[in-house]
Amino acid sequence: MDINKNRTEAELTVVLTGRLDTTTAPQLEQALKDELDNLDSLILDFEKLDYISSAGLRVLLATQKVMGKKGGMVIRNVNDTVIEIFEVTGFIDILTIE
């Protein structure tokens, strides 16, 4: 998985490419952990994300909890495969998806 970050003063956009699974979830967790302290807004762009596993969902949930106290987190450009996973797991009701 590739993680590309673009940060302005208090907003971070993260573009994920590939698969967010047991192997790559720790990479995302570390990449976000390093950035969350001074953020008001986090945007995750999933246009090029092919798959997300339960390990990836766990990272999203933990990040949502942190960002819920700071401003917000939005997930954009989610494909049908990932949306289906969000629906089946109930994450569609927890996350803000545009």
trRosetta pair geometry for C-beta under 8 A, 3 or more apart (Angstrom, degrees):
i j d omega theta_ij theta_ji phi_ij phi_ji
1 16 6.2 -14 -174 -166 113 92
1 17 6.5 156 -160 79 61 53
1 18 3.8 -154 -105 74 59 126
1 19 5.8 -116 -70 61 102 48
1 20 6.0 79 -106 -79 157 58
1 24 4.0 81 14 -157 129 153
1 27 6.5 165 72 72 112 141
1 28 7.4 -33 111 -50 145 103
2 16 7.3 153 80 -157 58 43
2 17 4.2 -1 51 54 103 109
2 18 6.0 115 9 -7 70 118
3 14 6.3 -20 -164 -166 90 103
3 15 7.6 147 -158 75 40 53
3 16 6.1 -10 -103 -104 67 70
3 27 6.5 -170 -17 138 135 108
3 28 6.2 171 -90 -99 137 71
3 31 5.0 -76 142 -104 159 175
4 14 7.2 149 77 -157 48 51
4 15 4.4 -14 61 57 103 102
4 17 7.5 40 -4 -7 105 108
5 12 6.2 -22 -161 -167 101 102
5 13 7.2 148 -156 81 50 52
5 14 5.4 -16 -101 -102 75 75
5 15 7.9 -162 -72 21 30 71
5 31 6.8 -166 -52 176 129 114
5 35 6.9 -153 -150 -77 148 156
6 12 7.3 149 78 -158 46 53
6 13 4.6 -12 61 60 98 102
6 14 8.0 -171 24 -74 66 35
6 15 7.7 37 -1 -9 104 102
7 11 7.1 167 -152 90 56 50
7 12 4.8 -16 -103 -105 86 79
7 13 7.6 -167 -76 25 41 64
7 35 6.9 -145 -88 -147 135 123
8 11 4.9 12 52 54 101 94
8 12 8.0 -155 29 -73 60 40
10 38 6.7 -107 -116 145 72 77
10 39 5.9 129 -175 -147 63 39
10 40 4.0 31 151 10 122 104
10 41 6.5 79 122 19 83 84
10 71 7.6 114 151 -35 114 165
11 39 6.9 94 -103 -151 23 89
11 40 6.6 -44 -69 62 68 85
11 41 4.2 -10 -113 70 88 108
11 42 7.6 -175 -155 -77 58 29
11 43 7.0 25 -180 -4 100 105
12 35 5.3 84 -98 158 165 137
12 39 5.5 -55 0 -113 110 131
12 41 7.4 174 27 95 58 62
12 42 5.4 -9 65 -116 95 70
12 43 7.1 -170 96 31 49 70
13 43 4.4 -18 -110 71 76 110
13 44 7.9 173 -158 -82 54 21
13 45 6.3 32 -179 -19 98 112
14 28 7.9 104 162 -145 147 94
14 31 7.2 121 -131 126 134 124
14 32 7.2 -41 -59 -85 163 90
14 42 7.2 -2 4 -171 109 91
14 43 7.1 169 23 88 64 57
14 44 5.3 -19 67 -113 99 66
14 45 6.9 -172 89 22 45 77
15 45 4.4 -21 -105 67 73 118
15 47 7.3 -26 -147 37 98 98
15 48 6.9 46 172 32 96 114
16 20 6.2 2 175 -58 148 116
16 28 7.1 3 -104 -102 125 125
16 44 6.8 7 -7 -171 112 94
16 45 7.1 173 18 80 68 62
16 46 6.1 -5 54 -109 108 59
16 48 6.8 -164 99 75 51 84
16 49 4.7 32 98 -78 109 108
17 48 4.0 -16 -111 116 78 127
17 49 6.9 -118 -107 -74 21 52
18 24 7.1 169 104 -91 121 171
18 48 7.4 18 -17 134 44 94
18 49 7.1 -22 60 -126 36 53
18 50 6.1 -44 -176 15 24 108
19 24 6.3 138 96 18 71 142
19 49 7.6 111 -103 -164 25 70
19 50 5.4 -46 -75 65 72 104
19 51 4.5 -1 -127 58 89 103
19 52 7.8 -176 -165 -76 59 36
19 53 7.8 43 171 -19 97 99
20 24 5.6 -111 -127 91 43 117
20 25 6.1 83 179 -81 79 72
20 28 6.3 13 -134 -24 109 151
20 49 6.1 -9 -10 -152 109 118
20 51 6.9 -163 38 96 62 59
20 52 4.6 0 69 -114 109 75
20 53 6.8 -152 107 20 64 73
20 55 7.7 -153 148 89 74 86
20 56 3.5 91 130 -112 107 139
20 59 7.6 -115 178 47 121 135
21 24 5.7 67 44 29 63 94
21 25 6.6 -105 103 -30 20 95
21 51 6.6 10 -58 108 105 109
21 52 7.5 -171 -71 -149 59 30
21 53 4.1 67 -128 0 70 129
21 55 6.1 67 174 52 37 119
21 56 6.3 -37 -77 -32 26 111
22 25 6.2 -32 -125 12 20 117
22 53 6.0 -49 -33 87 72 153
22 55 4.4 133 -92 -12 54 156
24 27 5.1 -47 -166 30 62 120
24 28 6.6 57 143 -17 81 100
24 56 7.6 13 83 -81 92 103
25 28 5.8 -56 -151 38 38 109
25 29 6.1 41 153 -23 69 107
25 53 7.3 -94 -48 64 124 101
25 55 3.9 -135 -14 138 159 104
25 56 5.0 -136 -94 -76 105 55
25 58 7.0 48 -172 59 145 100
25 59 5.1 -167 -163 -29 96 132
26 29 5.3 -52 -142 37 35 117
26 30 6.3 33 159 -17 67 104
27 30 6.1 -61 -153 38 26 106
27 31 6.2 25 153 -18 64 111
28 31 5.6 -56 -143 38 32 112
28 32 6.2 25 160 -14 67 108
28 56 7.2 51 40 -128 152 80
28 59 5.4 77 96 161 116 161
29 32 6.2 -62 -148 40 24 105
29 33 6.1 30 155 -26 63 111
29 59 4.9 -118 -74 -122 89 114
29 62 7.5 26 -126 72 102 140
30 33 5.5 -51 -139 33 31 116
30 34 6.6 33 161 -22 62 104
31 34 6.3 -57 -158 30 26 111
31 35 7.1 3 153 -3 58 117
32 35 5.9 -78 -154 45 36 103
32 36 5.9 42 161 -45 77 107
32 42 7.6 44 -142 -142 108 144
32 59 7.4 133 24 178 144 106
32 63 5.5 -43 161 -106 157 125
33 36 6.4 -42 -133 10 26 114
35 39 6.4 51 143 -44 84 127
36 39 5.5 -72 -148 21 42 123
36 42 7.4 -17 -111 -69 82 135
36 63 7.3 -146 -92 -139 136 83
36 66 5.6 9 -179 137 147 141
36 67 7.0 -106 -142 -70 109 82
36 70 7.4 180 180 -5 87 165
39 42 5.8 47 156 -59 148 88
39 67 7.1 -40 102 -115 121 94
39 70 6.1 64 89 139 76 146
39 71 6.9 -121 132 33 74 128
40 70 6.2 -145 -122 149 38 91
40 71 3.7 103 -179 -59 62 161
40 72 7.8 15 153 28 62 72
41 71 5.1 -85 -64 121 59 136
41 72 5.9 0 -118 65 71 83
41 73 7.8 157 -163 -88 49 39
41 74 7.6 -4 -170 7 94 103
42 63 7.0 -111 107 166 164 115
42 67 5.1 -87 20 -111 124 147
42 71 8.0 132 -2 77 73 106
42 72 7.3 -151 35 107 72 48
42 73 4.4 -13 70 -112 106 83
42 74 7.4 170 91 26 57 61
43 73 7.8 179 -79 -157 29 54
43 74 5.2 -13 -114 67 71 97
43 75 7.9 152 -164 -95 53 25
43 76 6.2 3 -172 0 99 119
44 60 7.8 -79 8 -117 172 99
44 73 7.0 25 -8 -179 104 97
44 74 7.2 -171 28 93 70 48
44 75 4.7 -22 70 -111 105 72
44 76 7.1 166 83 22 51 70
45 48 7.9 36 125 18 93 84
45 76 5.3 -25 -108 70 65 100
45 77 5.4 24 -161 39 76 125
46 49 4.1 -53 -159 24 80 127
46 75 5.9 20 -12 -176 121 99
46 76 6.9 167 21 78 78 44
46 77 5.6 -179 61 87 62 77
46 78 4.7 28 74 -98 133 65
46 79 7.0 -126 127 2 100 76
46 82 5.8 -113 159 84 141 169
47 76 7.6 -16 -43 114 89 82
47 77 3.6 -28 -67 143 85 138
47 79 7.4 96 -148 -45 35 93
49 52 6.6 24 159 -53 126 97
49 78 7.7 -30 58 -126 118 64
49 79 7.2 -163 72 14 74 107
49 82 6.0 49 102 -66 112 149
50 79 7.9 -9 -119 45 34 147
50 81 7.1 -3 180 78 49 150
51 81 6.6 -57 -93 135 62 131
51 82 7.2 -172 -123 -80 22 85
51 85 8.0 105 -158 -40 59 152
52 56 4.1 -122 -160 91 86 145
52 57 6.3 108 147 -52 113 76
52 60 7.8 22 -170 -23 142 135
52 82 5.5 67 5 -129 113 98
52 85 5.6 175 65 95 97 158
53 56 5.2 106 50 9 60 100
53 57 7.2 -111 110 -3 38 91
54 57 5.3 -49 -145 36 38 116
54 58 6.4 47 152 -26 65 99
54 89 7.9 168 -104 -112 78 142
55 58 5.7 -47 -153 28 32 116
55 59 7.0 33 149 -17 61 101
56 59 5.7 -51 -154 33 37 111
56 60 6.5 37 149 -18 67 104
57 60 5.5 -53 -150 37 35 113
57 61 6.3 37 153 -21 67 105
57 85 7.7 -136 -69 147 120 114
57 89 6.2 -78 -130 148 156 167
57 91 6.0 -119 -142 -72 111 148
58 61 5.7 -53 -146 35 30 111
58 62 6.4 28 156 -15 64 106
59 62 5.9 -56 -147 39 30 109
59 63 6.2 27 155 -17 65 111
60 63 5.8 -60 -145 41 28 110
60 64 6.1 35 154 -25 66 107
60 75 7.7 6 -142 -69 126 135
60 91 7.1 48 100 -155 138 137
60 95 6.5 -21 161 -89 124 131
61 64 5.6 -50 -145 33 29 115
61 65 6.6 33 154 -21 62 102
61 91 7.6 -103 -71 -118 94 107
61 94 7.0 -6 -111 139 86 149
62 65 5.8 -52 -154 30 32 113
62 66 6.8 27 151 -13 63 104
63 66 5.8 -55 -152 38 35 109
63 67 6.0 21 157 -8 70 113
63 73 6.2 116 131 -107 97 163
64 67 6.0 -62 -136 47 27 102
64 68 5.9 41 159 -36 64 106
64 73 5.4 -121 -108 51 62 141
64 94 6.6 73 142 148 168 101
64 95 6.2 -106 -95 -101 141 75
65 68 5.8 -47 -145 22 24 118
65 69 7.5 18 156 -12 54 102
66 69 6.5 -69 -171 33 33 105
66 70 6.7 7 147 -5 68 119
67 70 5.3 -70 -143 47 43 107
67 71 6.5 -56 -174 60 79 70
67 72 6.0 37 150 168 105 10
67 73 3.9 87 94 -40 155 106
68 72 7.2 45 -104 -105 42 49
68 73 7.4 -56 -53 9 63 101
72 96 6.7 -4 -176 25 109 155
73 95 7.5 -66 102 -147 105 83
73 96 6.6 149 90 40 60 108
74 96 5.0 -61 -109 103 64 113
74 97 7.6 143 -167 -102 66 21
74 98 5.7 12 -178 -4 115 116
75 78 5.9 44 136 -56 109 118
75 95 5.7 9 7 162 127 128
75 96 6.8 148 17 86 75 58
75 97 4.9 -27 71 -108 101 72
75 98 7.2 168 81 23 47 70
76 97 7.7 159 -84 -162 32 56
76 98 4.9 -20 -103 69 79 100
78 82 5.0 -117 -168 88 94 118
78 83 5.1 119 127 -63 116 87
78 86 7.3 4 175 -9 154 143
78 97 5.7 -32 3 -158 143 118
79 82 5.4 86 58 17 74 99
79 83 6.9 -135 101 -7 34 95
80 83 5.5 -55 -140 39 30 114
80 84 6.3 37 158 -25 64 104
81 84 5.9 -55 -156 29 26 112
81 85 7.0 25 148 -16 61 103
82 85 5.5 -50 -153 33 39 113
82 86 6.5 42 148 -19 67 102
83 86 5.5 -53 -150 37 35 114
83 87 6.3 36 151 -21 67 105
83 92 7.3 58 -165 -95 70 113
83 97 7.6 127 -112 172 89 157
84 87 5.6 -52 -147 35 32 113
84 88 6.3 30 156 -18 66 107
85 88 5.9 -54 -143 38 30 109
85 89 6.2 12 163 -4 64 115
85 91 7.6 1 122 38 74 128
86 89 6.3 -70 -143 48 23 99
86 91 4.3 -95 -145 78 72 102
86 92 4.4 106 137 -62 101 77
86 95 6.7 -81 -144 40 126 129
86 97 7.0 72 168 -59 169 154
87 90 7.9 34 -180 -67 25 25
87 91 8.0 -63 -35 52 20 74
87 92 4.9 27 -88 -28 54 140
90 93 5.7 -40 -179 31 72 111
90 94 6.8 66 129 -17 79 106
91 94 5.1 -63 -147 42 50 111
91 95 5.4 22 165 -3 87 113
92 95 7.0 -57 -123 47 19 92
92 97 6.8 -53 -140 10 65 141
